[in-house]
Amino acid sequence: MKDREQTKRKLIDAVGTIIKSEGFGGIRISKVVRQTGVDHKLIYRYFGNLKNLIEAYIVENDYWMLFEEQLKALSKELNEENARSVITGILQDLFKYFYHEPKMQNLILMELTGSTQIMSSIHNVRELIGQQLLEKTDDHFKDSGVNFRAVAALLIGGIYYTILHTLNNGYDFADVDLQTDEGMSSILYSLGKVVDWAFDAAGKL
């Protein structure tokens, strides 16, 4: 059992190495075998096929996939009283996770710069998870003139862009330095304030 898990670990890590150097289009059974020295038959034995191996890598490194069950549980608990705090927490956790996880950063870059069936599938799963959360806010925003789904889209897109931009072009963005505790705290605080403003604006109409 230990050997099996070690081999699976080597195979998943090899996918990450290939993605980093060549992108998703560069992943081949032959390259995974060459990278690991593992018999190609074990890929099929442990994962079924190459697509499942790639998905195993993504599930380990994408925030929405990694915490899928926890996010689904949160969506079930979401109500009028806790909605803003739960959503704020999810967005803040996403920001912190994405900032510290180069592998997910690379996944998002790959998704933005090239279209693959696997990344399209992962995008659809993310959308489904988000849909389950946002459905619980519909009653609050109904007929309010505030489209919270659009707000959420801008916040999530802003999280990805802000982090990718600062990591590739320097840590200052709009004069906020993400290398400092002050800069990080100001971003996390502002995410919560935008969510609060949206909920408060809808409640006043």
N, C-alpha and C positions, 0 to 999 in steps of 0.2 A: 504493500500500500504506500509506503514511504517513497519507494522508487517511482511508483506511478505518479504521485503528486510532484516529485522533483522533475520528472520528465514533462509533465503538463506545464509546470512553471517555466521550464526552459523554452518550450514551444511558444507560450504566450509572450514571454519576454522577447523572443526572436521576432515576432510580429511587430512589436514596438520598435525594435531596432531598424527593421526594414522600412516601416512607415516613416520613421524620422529621416532616413537617408533617401528614400525613393518614392514615398507616398503610397497610397493604397494600390495604385496601378502596378507597383513593383512587387507586390506580394505573390509569390509562387510557391507551390509545394517544394520544388527543387531548391529554392533559396532558403526556405525554412530548414530543410534537411541539411543544407550546406552550413548554415549558421549554427546549427545545434549538434550535428553529427548523429541525430536521431533517425532511426529507420522510418521511412515515410508511412509504413503500415500503422505505426503508433498514432499518427495524426488521425487516421480514420477510426482507429480503435477507441481513442479517448475523446474525440470531438465529432466524429461522423463524417466531416468534410472540412475543407479549408474555410468556407464561409462561417461555419460554427466556431472555428478557432479564432477568426478575426473578431467575431461578435463577442467571444469570451474576453478578448483584450479590451474591447470598447466598454463592456459592462464593468470592468474593473477600474476604468479611468474616466468615465463620463459621469458627472455629478448626478444627472437625472436618472441614469441607469443604476449607478452604484447605490443610490438611496431610494430606488423606486418604491420598495415596500413601505419604507417610512413615510414617503410623500403620499402614498395612497392612504395610509392610516391617518395622516394629518387631514387629508381631504374629507374623510368620513367624520372627523371631529370638528370640522370647520362650521362655525355658526355666526350669527349676527354679532355676538358679543366678542368673539376671539378672532374674527376674520382678519382684521388689520394687523394684529400682532403676529399671527401665524404666517401671513404672507410676507410681512417684513422680515421675520426670522428666516424664511426660505430664501429670500433675495440676499440677505446679508450672508448667509451660509454659502450661497452660490458664489458671491463675490470673493469670500475668503478662500474657498476651495479652488476656484479658477485661478486666483492670483498665485497660489502656491503649487499648482499642479501643471507642470510643463506638458505632460502627456495629453491632458484635456485641451490645453491651449493649442497643441498641434492638431488635435482632432477637429477643433472648430476651424482652424486655418484650412485644413484639408477640405472641410465641408464647404467653405466659402470659395475656395479656388478651383474646385473640381467636383463634378457630379458622379457619384457612384451609387449603385443600387443599395449597397449596405448603408451608406450614410443617409440616403433617402429614407430607408426603413427606420434608422435610429432617430432621424428627425420626426418621423410620424409618431414614434413611441413617446418622444418628448412632448409633442403636441397633445397627445392623449392624456398624459399625466397633467399637463397644464390645464387642459380642458376640464378635467375632473375637479381641479382646485377652483378654477374661475367660475364654474357653474354655481358654486355655493355663494358667490357674490352677486349673482344676477338680480335677485330681489332687491338688494340695497340700491343698485344703480339703475333699476328699471325706470324709464321715463324721467331720468334726472338730467339728461344732457351730458353726463359724464360716461365716456366709454372706457371702462376700466381695463378691458382687454387691450385696448390701444396703449393705455398707460403702462401696463405690464410688458407689452412688446417693446416699448421704448426703454424701459428700465433694464430688461434683460439684454437687449441689443447694446445699450449703453455700457453695461457691465463688461460684455465681451470686448467691445471696441476700446474702452478706456484702458483695460488691462493689456490687451495686445499692443495698443499704441505705445503705452508707457514702457513696456518691457523691450520694445524694439527701437524706440526713439528717445529714451531717457525717461526718468521717473516723474518729471513734472508734466502735468496736464491741466490746463486752465489754472496754472499756478498752484496746483495741489500736488504735493510731493508724496507719492505712495510709499516711499522708502521710510517715511517717518510715521511714528505712532499717531501723531496729530493728523497727518494727511489721511491715513487709513480710517481713523475714527470719524473724520469729517464726512468721508464718503458713506460709511455705514450709517451714520446718523441721518444724512440727507436722503438715503433710500427710504428710511422710515418716515421722514417728513413728507416726502412726495406721496407715499401711500396714505398718510394721514390727511393730507390736503384733498386727495381724491375722495376719500370716504366722507370727509367733512363737507366738501362741496356738494356731494350728492345728497347728503342729509339735510342740507339747507333748502333744497329745491322742492 
